[in-house]
Structures are given as C-alpha cells and as structure tokens.
Amino acid sequence: MNLKNIDRRQMTILLIVFVNIVGASMILPILPLYAQRHFHMNPRVITLLNTSFFGAQFIAGPYLGRWSDRSGRMPVLIISQIGTVVSFIMLALAQSVDVLFLARILDGITGGNIIVAQAYITDVTPPQKRTQALGYIFGAFGLGFVIGPAVGGILSAMFGERIPFLIAAVAAAATVLLTWYTLDESLSPEQRAHNRSFKKSTLKPKEVLSNSLLMLILIIAFGGQFGLGLLQSTFALYGQAVLFDGFNEQTTNLGIGLLLAMIGLGQFFTQIYLLKRVLPRFGEAKLAVGGSFIRAASLFLLAVLTAPWLGPIAAAGFAIGTGLMMPPLQSLATQTVADELRGGVLGVYQSSVSFSTIIASAISGTLFDIRPSLPYWVGGALFIMIGIQALRLLKWSMPLIEKTAPSAAD
C-alpha cells in the first residue's frame, strides 16, 4: 500500500474541506443582518433560512452519498461544489426573499461535498485508521470556523454586506479547480460497477431500521447534534444577556467572537493532536461515551456562569468533547454496512444530524425565552442520557474492533 499516495490524497481533501468551510462560514455572521437590513425580514423568518438549508440537506444527503457509491466520488464532489458556488452568487445578487430561500435550498441539496469528502477519506484509509482520518476533517472544520467568520465580518465592514458572498463563491470555485486538477477517483471502474449491482442492501428505511448497531449510532449522533444545535442557536443571545451583561456592545461582540474562536481552536487541537493519542488507548466506543459526558459537563458549566471569565474553559471543553465523540461515531457507522455502501451510510448519518439541527433550532428560541440558561441545562441532560446509551457501544462494537484491529505485523 502506497502510504505516501494516501497521505497526499488525504491532505488534498482536507485542504478542499478547509477552503470550503472558510467560504461557507464567512457568510454566517453576515446572512442574518443582510436579510434583515436589505429584505426587512423578521427574526422568525430569518431563522427559517437555516432551517431550509438543513431541511434540504436532510432530504438529499442519503441520495448524494449513494450516488457517489454508484457513480464515483469525483462527479458528485464537483457537481455539489458547483452548486455551492451558484448558491453564493445568488445570495450576493438576490433582489427578493424568494431568491434567498432558493439559494439556501440549493446549497442544502448540493451540500453533499462534505459527505462525499468523508466517503473519499474512508475509501483511501484502512478501517483501523478511519476515526483519526475523519477527525482531521473535523479539525479542518474547526480551523475554518475560526477564520471564516472573522474574514466575513472584516470584508462586510470594509466593502459592504454583499461582498462576502462573492468572496465565498470565489473560495468555493477554487475548491472545484483544486478537486479537478489534484484528485483522482477513489473508486475504480470495477468498484463502481460492483456498487451499482450490489443488492444486499440499498439503505432504504427498512434496512436502516433493521440494522440495530447503526440505529444506535444514529440515535447517539442525533442527540449529540441536538445539544450542539441548542448551543449554536442561542450562544450569541446568551452571551449578550448573561455572560457580557453590562458590557458595552463592542466588548460583547468581541467576547462572543473570541469564545466562538475557542470552540474552533479546541476542535482543531483535538483532531490534530489529542485524538490520535487517545484513540489507540481507549478505542472508538469509549471515546464516544467520554465525549458525551465531557460535553454535558461543559454545558452545565456554561449554564451556571454569570461572567465571561470561565467561558473559555466551557467552550474549549465542549469542543474537545465534540472532537472525541463525533469522528468515532462516523467511523463506527461506516463499519455497520458493507463497503459498497460507505457513501450511502454517511449520507444517512448526515441526514440524521441535519434533522436534529432543524428541531433544535426550532425549539431553542422558546427555551431561551423561558430562561436564558435553559437550553444548556436541557442540552447537558440530553448528553448524559445519550452517554448512557453510548455505553451499549462498548459491547456491540467489540466484533468491529476485533475485525478492524491492526495485526502485530502492522
């Protein structure tokens, strides 16, 4: 096996994901204000922009993943990236609310670029190394979310609120060229033909529901993403109402931005340094359990804070728990189905977390209105419950661990 070649392809995928996330996250701090100021949308309608994106991704995810199994990763990766380019241009040039929603739905439908990138990584990585390789993608996510929102805010302040969308389109277009000129197809013609004729399972709802281990993983991932959705949707509001209460607007904005940066940096540190050191010692199932309880403790700490000084500890702890929990779950999910269905199962996984985000975003505002800290109490309790459920992975995943463990010769 040519390890040098595998490393090159992994690094190229990570660069593609990083550039893509920088471009996508550039618009995050801009889009709500852009929708409010230019289209006079109220907050409830603005939040539906995100819901439309995740709703489209929820529906399209499994089909894109399975399509990549049958037709190859490269065509789906390039087409989905082109869809992202078009959606960003539509946002920049939009003259109506309808166009904003169409752009977000298009981006959600073609949002399989990350799913297919993850499938590509599993194609070129042996099973015992998949968790670490998928963790690197989460690291690229974290670093991209540190840089992207800051760049978007600076560009918006200097050149206006439409410019970040155009720059994000340029970044997405760069990933299309990078994919086209530097990546080779990871599935051979024979593998694609075999995948097209593979009839053992088509990952229809019946097959997913009958796969007990996969269902357990999807339930754990759903709960984990639900807690994350509660945090994402209310963090800025919580920072303004509680952590930075009494501070001026500039300090509040800076403080919230720095705490968000801590989450990105914590996730980057976990994937680049921590995960590869603890994975051989504890294994995937134990990390999923431990990550869930670390996230619970971090949300409980955040819920009791009344000043920002311990905020970085809670933010970094949550990021570390996320980094330890989610890549092992993805890796285990790919091992619950035949190799011919890796892309499809990652699509199902993505749909599960997208659906979770939709629901969490919908109820987080109501919980916050009741009490600003309530989303974090609910999220922490949820993480404890799914951590207990994740204990079942310790028993159920043992055959997978034994099957994929490296031999002494390795």
Secondary structure, 3 states (H helix, E strand, C coil): CCHHHHHHHHHHHHHHHHHHHHHHHHCCCCHHHHHHHHHCCCHHHHHHHHHHHHHHHHHHHHHHHHHHHHHCHHHHHHHHHHHHHHHHHHHHHCCCHHHHHHHHHHHHHCCHHHHHHHHHHHHCCCHHHHHHHHHHHHHHHHHHHHHHHHHHHHHHHHHCCCHHHHHHHHHHHHHHHHHHHHCCCCCCHHHHHHHHHCCCCCCCHHHHHHCHHHHHHHHHHHHHHHHHHHHHHHHHHHHHHHHCCCCCHHHHHHHHHHHHHHHHHHHHHHHHHHHHHHHHHHHHHHHHHHHHHHHHHHHHHHHHCCCHHHHHHHHHHHHHHHHHHHHHHHHHHHCCCCHHHHHHHHHHHHHHHHHHHHHHHHHHHHHHHHCCCHHHHHHHHHHHHHHHHHHHHHHHCHHHHHHHCCCCCC
